[in-house]
Amino acid sequence: MSAQEKYVSILELANQNGTTYELTEGDNGTLVVTGTAPSAEAKQALWDEYERLDPEFKGGDLILNIQTAEAAAAGGGMHTHTVESGDSLSKIAKGYGIQWKAIWDHNRDILKDPDKIYPGQELKIPM
Amino acid sequence: MRIKFLTVLSIAIALFIGACGGKSDADLAKAINDKFAADKITGVTVAVKDGVATLTGEVADAAAKSKAETAAKGVEGIKSVTNSLTTKPLPVATPAAADPALTGKITEDLKKAGCTGANVSVASGKVTVTGEVGAAKYAECVQVIMQSGITGIDNQLKKGK
């Protein structure tokens, strides 16, 4: 049985509760469901159904990547990194596999100097 | 004119019922096609023989396949449905970012969600999760990982107390 058939009830639920989704095939036949739910409740309903079918999500054959419409509108492909004590732009950049200048370019509105960042600051990380 | 039309129609129906003792296969196929049109189900070819409907064609996904079968079964006079629909081949998923970037993003997201016991490593977009988190946090931590744009998962995360 394909992953689609195994998890068909999640897809049916998504169609009912107004979640839009796209299906792709990931690693070794993994079904990747990428979508946007109209509300946090709708998203939770999908996760509840997933949990019912696979209580500890250990099957490895489904990746449920559902954002709420609200988060999708706000996020726009940026990730937020909260600065911790000991962080530097180059250290943070290394952690994400990008150049420090990319972080600098996206955060000039809150940073005055690339060498001066402070714990608690929220930096936008281009992904 | 209207009365004449109705009379002709009633005679036709009476004759039809007398002759067939029920709906013909062609009528059943039409009823299914009408139902599909109403439910916005497209790409399905219907054949009915002796009250058994066979559905062929290619639909978007398993949910669409199941929906078509349920709709056909709901048509009065259909004895059973043979669902031979196929689903579209899926495009290959591409990871949202390179492995180090994904690792960094997931690690940071897990930290924010309070999933401190979970460890991740990413290779070619596939994440391996190890460690242990409390039962109350478990589902949330898995959600965080799956929402990061990965394309595979080996979930060895333990569900603690």
Contacts between the chains, C-beta under 8 A, distances in Angstrom:
chain1	res1	chain2	res2	distance
A	2	B	62	7.1
A	2	B	87	7.8
A	4	B	61	5.9
A	4	B	62	3.7
A	4	B	87	6.2
A	5	B	62	5.0
A	7	B	62	8.0
A	8	B	62	4.4
A	8	B	63	5.7
A	8	B	66	5.5
A	11	B	61	6.0
A	11	B	62	6.2
A	11	B	63	3.6
A	12	B	63	4.9
A	12	B	66	6.6
A	12	B	67	7.4
A	14	B	63	7.5
A	15	B	63	5.6
A	15	B	67	7.6
A	23	B	61	5.7
A	23	B	90	5.2
A	24	B	90	5.4
A	24	B	91	5.2
A	24	B	92	6.6
A	24	B	93	3.7
A	24	B	94	8.0
A	24	B	151	7.8
A	25	B	90	4.1
A	25	B	91	7.1
A	25	B	92	5.7
A	25	B	93	6.0
A	26	B	92	7.9
A	26	B	93	4.1
A	26	B	125	7.2
A	26	B	126	7.7
A	26	B	150	7.7
A	26	B	151	3.5
A	26	B	152	5.0
A	27	B	124	7.4
A	27	B	125	6.8
A	27	B	126	4.5
A	27	B	151	5.4
A	27	B	152	2.6
A	27	B	153	8.0
A	28	B	152	6.6
A	30	B	93	7.7
A	30	B	151	6.8
A	30	B	152	5.2
A	30	B	153	7.2
A	31	B	90	7.6
A	32	B	93	4.4
A	32	B	151	6.0
A	47	B	139	6.5
A	47	B	143	6.4
A	51	B	139	6.1
A	56	B	138	7.3
A	56	B	155	7.5
A	56	B	159	5.7
A	57	B	139	7.5
A	57	B	142	4.6
A	57	B	146	7.9
A	57	B	155	5.8
A	58	B	155	5.1
A	60	B	152	7.4
A	60	B	153	5.6
A	60	B	154	5.8
A	60	B	155	6.3
A	63	B	146	5.0
A	63	B	150	6.3
A	63	B	151	7.1
A	63	B	152	7.4
A	63	B	153	5.9
A	64	B	143	7.8
A	64	B	146	5.5
A	65	B	146	5.5
A	65	B	147	5.2
A	65	B	148	7.9
A	65	B	149	6.9
A	66	B	147	7.3
A	67	B	147	6.9
A	79	B	105	5.3
A	79	B	108	7.5
A	79	B	109	8.0
A	81	B	108	5.7
A	82	B	108	7.6
A	82	B	112	7.1
A	94	B	100	7.8
A	95	B	100	7.3
A	95	B	103	7.7
A	95	B	104	3.8
A	95	B	107	7.5
A	95	B	108	7.8
A	96	B	97	7.8
A	96	B	100	6.7
A	96	B	101	4.5
A	96	B	104	4.0
A	96	B	105	6.6
A	97	B	97	7.4
A	97	B	98	5.0
A	97	B	99	7.2
A	97	B	100	3.1
A	97	B	101	4.2
A	97	B	103	8.0
A	97	B	104	6.9
A	98	B	101	6.3
A	125	B	105	7.4
A	127	B	96	6.4
A	127	B	97	5.0
A	127	B	101	6.3
A	127	B	105	6.4
A	127	B	149	7.7
